[in-house]
Amino acid sequence: MKKSGSITPAVLVVTSAFLIVIYGLLGLLVMQVDFSNRALGSEKALSLAEAGVNYYRWHLAHDPADFTNGTGLPGPYVKEVLDPSGGVLGSYSLEIDPPASGSAIVTIRSTGIPKGQENVIRTITAQYGRQSLARFSFLQNAASWYGAGITVNGDIHSNTGIRMDGINLSRVTSSNSSYTCGSETGCSPSQNRPGVWGSGPNQSLWEYPVPTVDFNAISFDFAQMRTSAQTGGLYLGPSNRSGYRIVFNSDGSFNVRRVNSTNSYNGYDAETGCAARQQRIGTETNITTSNITTDPIIFVEDNLWVEGTINGKVTVVAARFPVQTSSTDLWILNNLRYLAYDGNHRLGLISQGNIYFGRDIPTNFTVDGALMAQKGKIIRHGYLSTCGGTTNAVRNSLTINGAIISFLKSYWNFGSPPNSGFVTRNINYDTRLLYEPPPYFPVTGDYEFVSWKEE
C-alpha cells in the first residue's frame, strides 16, 4: 500500500536550510560590498582631507598673512575636488586657526567628504609654522671665534667665517668657503682660512659654504612692534633721562622704573677701545607695575636695563626712531631666568643697537631667552688692568639658554685663561624657539610642516 506526501517535510527542511544559507551568503556578500565601499570611501575621504591641507599650504605660500581663504570672512571654507575629466570626486571643508598673538604656527583642520558617501568623512589637523630667527644658538653676520672652554649645544652660523676652538654639539656653518681671518679671530698677521676652522673636536659637524642669512631681509618692523605694544602691550616713550629699568617678578608681574642718572665703569671693547660705560644705575623713579599676561610685548623707545624672573611669555624691544639713524643699548646687570623650564615661559630681547652684560653680574651668570642685537653686538666689556681695574673682571660661568643673534661679532672673554670674562661658557639651544618663539619675535621664510594628526 502506497503512502503519499511522506517526502514533503524533508523537502521543506532542505529547502529552508538552503534558503537560509543562500540568504546568509547574500547578506554576507552585501555586508562585504558595503564594507568595501565604506573602506574605499574612507580612503577617498582621507585623500580629500589631505588635498585640503595641501591646498591651504599652497595658499599660505602665496599669501602668508591670509587665514580666511581670500574671503575676509570666517570659515568653514568648502571646495569641490575634480578628477582629470572634470567629474566631482567630493569636497573638503577647511577651518583655519591663525597663529596666536605673536606665534608663528597656523593650524589647518580639513574634513574630506566623498561624493555619494557624505556620511563617510575623515578629518585631519595639520600645523605649519614659519621658522623664527632663533633657530640658531649663534647667528652672526660677522666673523666669530669660539674659544677653549665654551660648549655650544645648538647650530652656529656666520655669514663670514668661524674659528671653532671650543666644543660644538651641533652644526657649525659658514656662508664662505674661505675668508680673511684677522685679529678679531686671533690671526696676526691676517691670513686666509677655511669658512670654518680651529682645534675643536667635532669637525664632522662643520659645513661650508652654505646659503647666507640675509640680515637686511629680516622680516620684522620696529614700527609695527611699537604699534603692537601701543595696542596690545606696554609702550614707553623717550624718558628724557637715561632710560628705563624693567624688573620681572616670579608672580608674572614686572616693575617699570625710569632711570634718572647713571654712573660708569671703564670697559674695553674691540671697536671703541677703553671708555667709560654708563651702566650703573644711580637714581630712578617708579613708573608702573604691570603683568606679562596683559602686556606680552613691551616697546621701550630708549636705553633699557632688564633683570629678574620670567613667568610667562614676553618680548622686550628697545629702539629709537628714525631707526636708520638712531640706536639703543640694552644692559643686563643680574640673572635673567625663567621660572621653570617647562615650556610655559619664553623671553625675547631685541635691541636696535647692542646688548651688554654688566661688570658686577653674579659669578655664575645665567640668561634665559632669545637675544638679538639688530645692528650691533652682544658682549661683556673687558674690565682689564689697562682699562682702569680688574674688580669682578673674571666670573666663574656664563650660561645662556636660548639664542644669540647679532649683526656684529659677539664676545665676552679676553685672554686665555681669561683676565676678563668667564672661566666656562655653556650655550644651550631651546628647541621650542624654532616654531614657538616669544611673542612677536621675527620669523623668516615660508610655512613648513610641524605636525599632522587624524581626529
C-alpha positions as CSV (number, residue, x, y, z in Angstrom):
1,M,0.0,0.0,0.0
2,K,1.4,3.4,-1.1
3,K,1.7,6.4,1.3
4,S,1.7,9.8,-0.4
5,G,3.3,13.1,0.9
6,S,5.8,11.5,3.3
7,I,8.7,13.2,1.5
8,T,7.2,16.7,1.8
9,P,8.6,17.5,5.3
10,A,12.1,16.6,4.3
11,V,11.9,18.7,1.2
12,L,10.7,21.6,3.2
13,V,13.6,21.2,5.7
14,V,16.2,21.0,2.9
15,T,14.7,24.0,1.1
16,S,14.5,26.1,4.2
17,A,18.1,25.3,5.1
18,F,19.2,26.1,1.5
19,L,17.3,29.4,1.6
20,I,18.8,30.3,5.0
21,V,22.3,29.6,3.7
22,I,21.7,31.5,0.4
23,Y,20.2,34.5,2.2
24,G,23.0,34.3,4.7
25,L,25.6,34.3,1.9
26,L,23.8,37.1,0.2
27,G,23.7,39.1,3.4
28,L,27.4,38.4,3.9
29,L,28.1,39.5,0.4
30,V,26.1,42.7,0.8
31,M,27.9,43.4,4.0
32,Q,31.3,42.7,2.3
33,V,30.4,45.0,-0.6
34,D,29.2,47.7,1.8
35,F,32.3,47.3,3.9
36,S,34.5,47.6,0.8
37,N,32.6,50.6,-0.4
38,R,32.9,52.3,3.0
39,A,36.6,51.4,3.1
40,L,37.1,52.9,-0.3
41,G,35.0,55.9,0.7
42,S,37.1,56.3,3.8
43,E,40.3,56.3,1.8
44,K,38.8,58.8,-0.6
45,A,37.8,61.0,2.4
46,L,41.3,60.9,3.7
47,S,42.7,61.8,0.3
48,L,40.3,64.7,0.1
49,A,41.2,65.9,3.5
50,E,44.9,65.8,2.6
51,A,44.1,67.7,-0.6
52,G,42.5,70.5,1.6
53,V,45.6,70.8,3.7
54,N,47.9,70.8,0.7
55,Y,45.8,73.5,-0.9
56,Y,45.9,75.8,2.1
57,R,49.7,75.3,2.4
58,W,49.9,76.4,-1.2
59,H,47.7,79.4,-0.4
60,L,49.9,80.5,2.5
61,A,53.0,80.3,0.3
62,H,51.4,82.9,-1.9
63,D,49.7,85.0,0.8
64,P,51.3,84.2,4.2
65,A,49.1,86.7,6.1
66,D,45.7,85.4,4.8
67,F,43.8,83.0,7.1
68,T,40.4,83.5,5.6
69,N,40.9,81.8,2.1
70,G,40.8,85.2,0.5
71,T,37.2,85.9,1.6
72,G,37.8,88.1,4.7
73,L,35.1,86.0,6.4
74,P,35.2,83.2,9.0
75,G,35.1,79.6,7.8
76,P,34.5,76.8,7.2
77,Y,35.6,77.0,3.5
78,V,34.2,74.3,1.2
79,K,35.8,73.5,-2.1
80,E,35.0,70.7,-4.6
81,V,37.7,68.4,-5.9
82,L,37.5,67.3,-9.6
83,D,39.0,64.3,-11.4
84,P,41.1,64.8,-14.6
85,S,37.9,64.7,-16.7
86,G,36.1,67.3,-14.7
87,G,33.9,64.9,-12.6
88,V,33.4,65.7,-9.0
89,L,35.2,63.4,-6.6
90,G,34.0,65.1,-3.5
91,S,34.9,68.1,-1.4
92,Y,36.8,69.3,1.6
93,S,35.8,71.7,4.3
94,L,38.6,73.9,5.8
95,E,38.8,75.6,9.2
96,I,41.8,77.8,9.7
97,D,43.1,78.8,13.1
98,P,45.6,81.7,12.6
99,P,48.7,82.0,14.7
100,A,48.0,83.0,18.3
101,S,49.1,86.5,19.2
102,G,52.9,86.6,18.5
103,S,53.0,82.9,17.5
104,A,54.3,81.5,14.2
105,I,52.1,78.4,13.9
106,V,48.9,78.2,11.8
107,T,46.5,75.2,12.3
108,I,44.6,73.8,9.4
109,R,41.6,71.5,10.0
110,S,40.4,69.7,6.9
111,T,37.4,67.4,6.5
112,G,37.2,65.2,3.4
113,I,33.7,64.3,2.1
114,P,33.4,61.8,-0.9
115,K,30.7,62.4,-3.4
116,G,27.8,60.0,-2.9
117,Q,29.1,58.9,0.6
118,E,28.6,62.1,2.5
119,N,28.2,60.1,5.8
120,V,31.8,58.8,5.4
121,I,34.1,61.6,6.4
122,R,37.6,61.9,7.8
123,T,39.2,64.9,9.4
124,I,42.9,65.7,9.8
125,T,44.6,68.6,11.6
126,A,47.9,69.8,10.4
127,Q,50.1,72.6,11.8
128,Y,52.6,74.7,9.7
129,G,55.0,77.2,11.1
130,R,57.5,79.8,9.9
131,Q,60.9,79.5,11.4
132,S,62.0,82.1,13.9
133,L,65.4,83.7,13.7
134,A,66.1,82.0,17.0
135,R,66.6,78.7,15.2
136,F,70.4,79.1,15.8
137,S,72.3,79.1,19.1
138,F,74.5,81.7,17.5
139,L,73.7,83.6,14.4
140,Q,76.2,86.4,13.4
141,N,76.8,88.4,10.3
142,A,80.5,88.9,11.3
143,A,83.4,86.5,11.7
144,S,83.4,84.9,15.1
145,W,85.7,82.9,17.4
146,Y,84.6,80.3,19.9
147,G,87.5,79.7,22.3
148,A,88.5,76.8,24.5
149,G,86.1,76.5,27.5
150,I,82.9,77.1,25.5
151,T,80.3,74.4,24.8
152,V,77.6,75.2,22.4
153,N,74.6,72.9,22.2
154,G,72.8,74.2,19.0
155,D,73.5,75.3,15.5
156,I,76.1,78.0,14.9
157,H,76.2,80.2,11.7
158,S,78.3,83.1,10.4
159,N,77.9,84.9,7.1
160,T,81.7,85.5,7.2
161,G,83.8,82.8,8.9
162,I,84.2,80.9,12.2
163,R,87.2,79.8,14.3
164,M,86.0,76.9,16.5
165,D,88.4,76.0,19.3
166,G,85.5,75.1,21.7
167,I,83.1,72.2,21.7
168,N,80.1,72.2,19.3
169,L,77.4,69.6,19.7
170,S,75.5,70.6,16.6
171,R,76.3,72.0,13.1
172,V,78.7,74.9,12.6
173,T,78.2,76.6,9.2
174,S,79.7,79.5,7.3
175,S,78.5,81.1,4.1
176,N,82.0,81.3,2.7
177,S,84.3,78.6,1.5
178,S,87.2,80.7,2.9
179,Y,87.7,84.1,4.5
180,T,90.4,86.5,5.7
181,C,90.9,85.9,9.4
182,G,92.1,89.0,11.2
183,S,92.9,89.9,14.8
184,E,89.2,89.7,15.7
185,T,89.5,85.9,15.4
186,G,93.1,85.6,16.6
187,C,95.0,85.8,13.3
188,S,98.0,88.2,13.4
189,P,99.0,88.9,10.7
190,S,95.8,88.3,8.7
191,Q,95.6,85.1,6.8
192,N,93.3,83.1,4.5
193,R,91.4,80.4,6.3
194,P,88.6,77.9,5.5
195,G,85.0,79.0,6.2
196,V,85.1,77.0,9.5
197,W,88.5,76.1,11.1
198,G,90.1,75.6,14.5
199,S,91.0,73.0,17.1
200,G,87.5,72.0,18.1
201,P,86.9,68.2,18.3
202,N,83.6,67.7,16.3
203,Q,84.8,68.7,12.9
204,S,82.4,66.3,11.1
205,L,79.7,68.8,12.0
206,W,81.4,71.7,10.3
207,E,80.0,72.7,6.9
208,Y,80.8,75.4,4.4
209,P,79.8,77.1,2.2
210,V,76.0,77.3,2.9
211,P,73.5,79.9,2.0
212,T,73.8,83.4,3.6
213,V,71.3,84.6,6.2
214,D,70.3,88.0,4.9
215,F,70.1,90.4,7.8
216,N,68.8,93.1,5.5
217,A,65.8,91.0,4.7
218,I,64.8,90.1,8.3
219,S,61.1,90.3,8.3
220,F,60.3,92.4,11.2
221,D,59.4,96.1,11.6
222,F,60.2,98.2,14.7
223,A,57.3,100.5,13.7
224,Q,54.9,97.5,13.7
225,M,56.3,96.3,17.0
226,R,55.7,99.7,18.5
227,T,52.1,99.7,17.2
228,S,51.6,96.2,18.7
229,A,52.9,97.4,22.1
230,Q,50.6,100.5,21.9
231,T,47.5,98.5,21.1
232,G,48.2,95.2,22.9
233,G,51.1,95.6,25.3
234,L,53.1,98.3,27.0
235,Y,54.8,101.3,25.2
236,L,57.3,103.5,27.0
237,G,58.2,106.7,25.1
238,P,61.5,108.6,25.4
239,S,62.4,109.0,29.0
240,N,64.2,112.3,28.6
241,R,66.6,110.9,31.2
242,S,68.9,107.9,30.9
243,G,66.3,105.3,30.0
244,Y,64.2,102.7,31.8
245,R,64.7,99.6,34.1
246,I,62.3,96.6,34.0
247,V,62.4,94.1,36.8
248,F,60.4,90.9,36.2
249,N,58.9,89.2,39.2
250,S,58.2,85.5,39.8
251,D,54.4,86.0,40.0
252,G,54.3,87.2,36.4
253,S,54.3,90.9,37.2
254,F,57.0,93.4,36.3
255,N,58.1,96.8,37.7
256,V,59.0,99.7,35.4
257,R,61.3,102.4,36.6
258,R,62.7,105.5,34.9
259,V,66.5,105.7,35.2
260,N,67.2,109.3,36.1
261,S,71.0,109.0,36.3
262,T,73.8,106.6,35.7
263,N,77.4,106.0,36.8
264,S,80.2,104.4,34.8
265,Y,82.8,101.7,34.9
266,N,85.7,101.8,32.4
267,G,85.5,98.9,30.0
268,Y,87.2,97.8,26.8
269,D,85.7,96.7,23.5
270,A,87.4,96.0,20.2
271,E,85.5,98.7,18.3
272,T,85.9,101.7,20.6
273,G,88.8,100.8,22.9
274,C,88.8,101.7,26.6
275,A,85.9,104.1,27.5
276,A,83.5,104.9,30.3
277,R,80.5,102.6,30.1
278,Q,77.4,104.2,31.6
279,Q,75.9,101.0,33.1
280,R,75.4,101.6,36.9
281,I,72.0,102.9,37.8
282,G,72.2,106.0,40.0
283,T,68.7,107.3,40.8
284,E,65.4,106.0,39.5
285,T,61.7,106.7,39.8
286,N,58.9,104.1,39.9
287,I,56.7,104.4,36.8
288,T,54.2,101.5,36.9
289,T,53.7,97.8,37.7
290,S,52.1,95.5,35.1
291,N,51.8,91.9,34.1
292,I,53.2,89.7,31.3
293,T,49.7,88.3,30.7
294,T,48.2,91.6,29.7
295,D,51.4,93.0,28.2
296,P,53.1,90.3,26.1
297,I,55.2,92.9,24.2
298,I,57.0,95.8,25.7
299,F,58.4,98.5,23.5
300,V,60.9,101.0,25.0
301,E,61.9,104.0,22.9
302,D,65.1,104.5,24.9
303,N,68.0,102.7,26.6
304,L,67.0,99.8,28.8
305,W,68.1,97.7,31.8
306,V,66.4,94.3,32.3
307,E,66.6,91.6,35.0
308,G,64.5,89.2,37.1
309,T,62.4,86.0,36.8
310,I,60.2,85.4,33.7
311,N,56.8,83.9,34.4
312,G,55.0,83.8,31.1
313,K,55.9,84.7,27.5
314,V,57.1,88.2,26.6
315,T,59.2,90.1,24.1
316,V,61.0,93.3,25.1
317,V,62.2,95.7,22.4
318,A,64.5,98.8,22.8
319,A,64.6,101.0,19.7
320,R,64.5,104.7,18.8
321,F,63.2,106.5,15.7
322,P,64.1,107.1,13.0
323,V,65.6,103.6,13.0
324,Q,68.1,104.3,10.2
325,T,70.0,106.9,12.2
326,S,69.2,106.0,15.8
327,S,70.4,103.3,18.2
328,T,69.8,102.0,21.7
329,D,71.7,99.9,24.3
330,L,70.2,97.2,26.5
331,W,72.0,96.3,29.7
332,I,71.7,93.0,31.8
333,L,73.2,93.5,35.2
334,N,71.7,90.5,37.0
335,N,70.4,87.0,36.3
336,L,67.5,86.8,33.9
337,R,65.9,83.4,34.3
338,Y,62.7,81.5,33.6
339,L,60.5,80.5,36.5
340,A,60.7,76.9,35.2
341,Y,61.9,75.0,32.1
342,D,58.6,73.5,31.3
343,G,57.8,75.3,28.0
344,N,55.4,77.9,29.6
345,H,58.0,80.7,29.8
346,R,59.7,82.5,26.9
347,L,61.6,85.7,26.6
348,G,62.7,87.7,23.6
349,L,65.1,90.6,24.0
350,I,65.6,92.8,20.9
351,S,67.9,95.9,20.9
352,Q,68.2,98.2,17.9
353,G,71.9,98.5,18.9
354,N,73.8,96.5,21.5
355,I,73.1,94.1,24.4
356,Y,75.7,94.4,27.2
357,F,76.4,92.2,30.2
358,G,77.4,94.4,33.1
359,R,80.6,94.3,35.2
360,D,79.1,93.3,38.6
361,I,77.0,90.4,37.4
362,P,76.8,87.3,39.6
363,T,79.8,85.0,39.4
364,N,77.5,82.3,38.0
365,F,75.6,84.3,35.4
366,T,72.5,82.9,33.6
367,V,70.4,84.5,30.9
368,D,67.4,82.6,29.5
369,G,65.9,83.8,26.2
370,A,66.4,84.8,22.6
371,L,68.7,87.8,22.5
372,M,69.0,89.9,19.3
373,A,71.2,92.9,18.6
374,Q,69.8,94.1,15.3
375,K,72.6,96.5,14.3
376,G,75.1,95.8,17.0
377,K,76.7,93.1,19.2
378,I,76.1,91.1,22.4
379,I,79.2,91.4,24.6
380,R,80.6,91.9,28.1
381,H,83.3,94.6,28.0
382,G,86.9,93.8,29.1
383,Y,87.5,95.1,32.7
384,L,91.2,95.0,32.3
385,S,94.1,96.4,34.3
386,T,95.0,98.5,31.3
387,C,91.5,100.0,31.3
388,G,91.1,101.1,34.9
389,G,90.9,98.0,37.0
390,T,90.1,94.3,37.4
391,T,87.3,94.2,40.1
392,N,84.9,91.4,39.2
393,A,86.5,91.1,35.8
394,V,86.6,87.3,35.9
395,R,83.4,85.5,36.6
396,N,83.0,81.7,37.1
397,S,80.4,80.8,34.4
398,L,78.1,82.1,31.8
399,T,75.0,80.0,30.8
400,I,72.7,81.1,28.1
401,N,69.6,79.0,27.5
402,G,68.2,80.3,24.2
403,A,69.8,82.1,21.2
404,I,72.3,84.8,20.4
405,I,71.7,86.8,17.2
406,S,73.9,89.8,16.3
407,F,74.9,91.8,13.3
408,L,78.4,92.3,14.6
409,K,80.7,89.9,16.4
410,S,79.5,88.9,19.9
411,Y,82.1,88.1,22.6
412,W,82.8,88.3,26.3
413,N,86.2,86.8,27.0
414,F,89.7,88.4,26.9
415,G,92.8,86.3,27.2
416,S,93.1,82.5,27.8
417,P,92.7,81.8,30.6
418,P,90.6,84.9,30.8
419,N,91.8,88.0,32.6
420,S,88.3,89.3,31.9
421,G,85.2,87.2,31.1
422,F,84.1,83.7,32.1
423,V,86.0,80.6,33.0
424,T,83.3,78.4,31.5
425,R,80.6,79.2,29.0
426,N,77.6,77.0,28.1
427,I,75.2,78.0,25.4
428,N,72.2,75.7,25.3
429,Y,69.7,75.9,22.4
430,D,66.0,76.0,23.3
431,T,64.3,73.8,20.7
432,R,60.9,75.4,21.3
433,L,62.2,78.7,19.8
434,L,62.1,77.3,16.3
435,Y,58.3,77.4,15.8
436,E,57.2,78.8,19.1
437,P,59.3,81.9,19.6
438,P,58.5,84.6,22.1
439,P,55.5,86.8,21.1
440,Y,56.2,89.0,18.1
441,F,59.7,87.7,17.7
442,P,60.8,87.9,14.0
443,V,60.2,84.9,11.7
444,T,61.5,84.2,8.2
445,G,60.8,82.0,5.2
446,D,57.7,80.1,4.1
447,Y,55.4,77.9,6.2
448,E,56.9,74.5,6.9
449,F,55.3,71.3,8.2
450,V,55.2,71.0,12.0
451,S,52.7,68.2,12.9
452,W,49.9,66.1,11.4
453,K,47.2,64.0,13.1
454,E,43.8,62.5,12.3
455,E,40.9,63.3,14.6
